[in-house]
Amino acid sequence: MRRRDAMGAVDSGGVIERDGTRPNPSVLGSLGYLAMNLPLGIAGFVAVVTLFSVGLSTAVVWVGLPVLALAVVGARLGARVERARIYAMLDTYIASPYVPLPERGRWKTRVRDVATWRDVSYFVLLLPIGVFEFTVMVTMWSLTLGLLFLPIYYRYLPEESWRVGDWDHPLIVVDSFVESLPFAALGLLLLAVALPVTKGLGRAHAYYARALLGPAPSFFGSYHAEPLPSGV
């Protein structure tokens, strides 16, 4: 018997056949999510590398075992939070990938579970990916909004002018409303590019996160997306 859960995953006799939805995040959700990835990437990278380095280096005297246990639990807990953040901001559901824990040997199961190490890999890679995403977002949106609203704020700059290049010998000087209009038009053009780029990066990260934080494709009868039910 096939049944569908509240998140859109199809369960057929205990085997998950479909995982979540086709990622289609909003522009604002993508922008907020991608901008957060740099600080979260730094925090995740430092935590994972520090805990595993300290734990492995001191495991021979048993002191490192609690540290390694903390690293494993922390990675899995962080991944759960990340799946929730992706669902909230990128409107993308990622099913839990973990093997059910038995009554005995829970720690051995956690360590042997491939999903645990995929969680660790996600947080290690989130740093370089977060640097790239943050750089693209900040550069693109600061330039776009700076040009788009130039007719409004140029008069509040020093000497009531916007200058490009050396202040005393600028390449471009904008000190009137009319002169600012072509730059505002350029900002509008950049806005038309920034919107799909932001949404596209958000969608790409959602697919990447699903690949690492979700169940492996072999866990599914068919790994296809379905629309998320309304009201979820």
C-alpha positions in Angstrom: 0.0 0.0 0.0 1.3 3.4 -1.0 0.9 6.4 1.3 2.1 9.9 1.3 3.4 11.8 4.4 2.9 15.5 5.2 6.1 16.4 3.4 5.4 14.8 0.1 7.5 11.7 0.4 5.9 8.5 -0.9 6.1 5.4 1.3 5.5 2.1 -0.3 5.7 -0.8 2.2 8.3 1.0 4.3 10.5 1.9 1.3 10.8 5.6 0.5 10.3 6.1 -3.2 10.2 9.9 -3.5 12.0 12.5 -1.6 10.5 16.0 -1.2 10.0 18.5 -3.9 11.7 20.1 -6.8 13.6 23.0 -5.3 12.0 26.3 -6.2 13.1 28.9 -3.5 12.0 32.5 -3.5 14.5 35.3 -4.2 14.4 36.7 -0.7 14.7 33.3 0.9 17.7 32.4 -1.3 19.3 35.8 -0.6 19.0 35.4 3.1 20.1 31.8 3.1 23.1 32.4 0.9 24.2 35.4 2.9 24.1 33.3 6.1 26.3 30.5 4.7 29.6 32.3 5.2 29.3 32.7 9.1 27.7 29.3 9.4 30.3 27.8 7.1 33.1 29.2 9.3 31.4 28.0 12.5 30.7 24.5 11.1 34.2 24.1 9.6 35.9 25.2 12.8 33.7 23.0 15.0 34.1 19.8 12.9 37.8 20.2 12.2 38.6 21.1 15.8 36.6 18.3 17.5 37.7 15.6 15.1 41.4 16.7 15.3 41.4 16.8 19.1 39.4 13.6 19.4 41.6 11.6 17.0 44.9 12.9 18.4 43.9 12.0 22.0 41.9 8.8 21.3 44.9 6.6 22.3 44.6 7.8 25.9 40.8 7.5 25.8 40.4 11.2 26.4 39.5 11.7 22.8 36.6 9.3 22.7 34.1 11.6 24.4 35.3 14.4 22.1 34.7 12.2 19.0 31.3 11.2 20.4 30.5 14.9 20.7 31.7 15.5 17.1 29.5 12.7 15.7 26.4 13.9 17.6 27.2 17.5 16.8 27.4 16.8 13.1 24.2 14.9 13.1 22.4 17.5 15.1 23.8 20.3 13.0 22.6 18.5 9.9 19.1 18.3 11.3 19.1 22.1 11.9 20.5 22.6 8.4 17.7 20.6 6.9 15.2 22.6 8.8 16.8 25.9 7.7 16.8 24.7 4.1 13.1 23.8 4.4 12.2 27.2 5.9 14.3 29.4 3.6 14.7 27.4 0.4 11.3 25.7 0.6 13.0 22.3 0.0 12.2 19.3 2.1 15.1 16.9 2.7 14.2 13.5 4.2 16.1 12.2 7.2 18.8 9.8 5.9 19.8 8.0 9.1 19.7 4.3 9.7 17.2 3.5 12.6 19.1 3.1 15.9 18.8 -0.3 17.5 18.2 -0.9 21.2 21.9 -1.9 21.6 25.0 -0.7 19.8 23.6 2.8 19.1 27.0 4.4 19.0 28.4 1.8 16.6 25.4 2.3 14.3 26.0 6.1 14.3 29.6 5.7 13.4 29.0 3.1 10.7 26.1 5.1 9.2 27.3 6.7 6.0 24.9 9.6 6.5 27.0 10.7 9.5 30.1 11.2 7.4 28.1 12.9 4.7 26.9 15.4 7.3 30.6 16.0 8.3 31.5 16.4 4.6 28.7 19.0 4.2 30.0 21.2 7.0 33.6 21.0 5.8 32.6 22.0 2.3 30.2 24.7 3.5 33.1 27.0 4.2 34.5 27.3 0.6 31.0 27.2 -0.8 29.8 29.8 1.6 32.7 32.1 0.8 31.8 31.9 -2.9 28.0 32.4 -2.4 28.5 35.2 0.1 31.0 37.0 -2.3 28.7 36.7 -5.2 25.6 37.9 -3.3 27.3 40.9 -1.6 29.1 42.0 -4.8 26.1 41.7 -7.1 23.5 43.2 -4.8 25.6 46.0 -3.5 26.5 47.1 -7.0 22.9 46.6 -8.2 21.3 48.6 -5.4 24.1 51.2 -5.4 23.4 52.0 -9.0 19.7 51.7 -8.9 19.3 54.2 -6.0 22.0 56.6 -7.1 19.6 59.3 -8.1 18.4 59.4 -4.5 21.6 59.3 -2.5 24.3 61.0 -4.6 23.5 64.4 -3.2 24.2 63.2 0.3 27.8 62.1 -0.6 30.8 64.4 0.0 30.7 67.4 -2.3 27.2 66.2 -3.4 28.7 63.9 -6.1 29.3 60.3 -6.8 32.8 59.6 -8.1 34.5 56.6 -9.6 38.3 56.3 -9.4 40.6 58.7 -7.6 38.7 61.3 -5.7 40.8 64.2 -7.0 41.0 62.9 -10.5 37.9 60.7 -11.0 37.1 58.8 -14.1 33.3 59.4 -13.6 31.6 62.2 -11.7 27.8 62.2 -11.1 26.6 65.4 -9.5 23.1 65.9 -11.0 19.9 63.9 -11.2 20.0 63.7 -15.0 23.5 62.4 -15.0 22.5 59.7 -12.5 19.7 58.3 -14.6 21.8 56.2 -17.0 23.5 54.5 -14.0 20.1 53.9 -12.5 19.0 52.3 -15.7 22.2 50.1 -15.6 21.2 49.2 -12.0 17.8 48.1 -13.2 19.4 45.9 -15.9 21.6 44.4 -13.2 18.5 43.8 -11.1 17.0 41.8 -13.9 20.2 39.6 -13.8 20.5 39.5 -10.0 17.0 38.1 -9.4 17.4 34.9 -11.4 21.1 34.4 -10.4 20.1 34.6 -6.7 17.2 32.2 -7.2 19.4 29.9 -9.3 22.2 29.8 -6.6 19.6 29.0 -4.0 18.2 26.2 -6.1 21.7 24.8 -6.8 22.5 24.8 -3.1 19.2 23.0 -2.3 20.1 20.3 -4.7 23.6 20.1 -3.3 22.3 19.9 0.3 19.8 17.2 -0.7 22.6 15.2 -2.2 24.7 15.2 1.0 22.1 15.7 3.8 19.4 13.5 2.3 19.1 9.8 1.8 21.4 8.3 -0.8 19.7 7.7 -4.1 20.0 4.0 -3.7 17.6 4.2 -0.7 14.8 5.1 -3.1 12.7 3.1 -5.5 12.6 6.2 -7.7 14.3 9.4 -6.8 12.0 12.0 -8.2 10.5 15.2 -6.8 6.8 16.0 -6.4 5.1 19.3 -5.6 4.8 20.1 -1.9 1.1 20.0 -0.8 -0.4 23.3 0.0 -0.6 24.4 3.6 2.5 22.5 4.6 
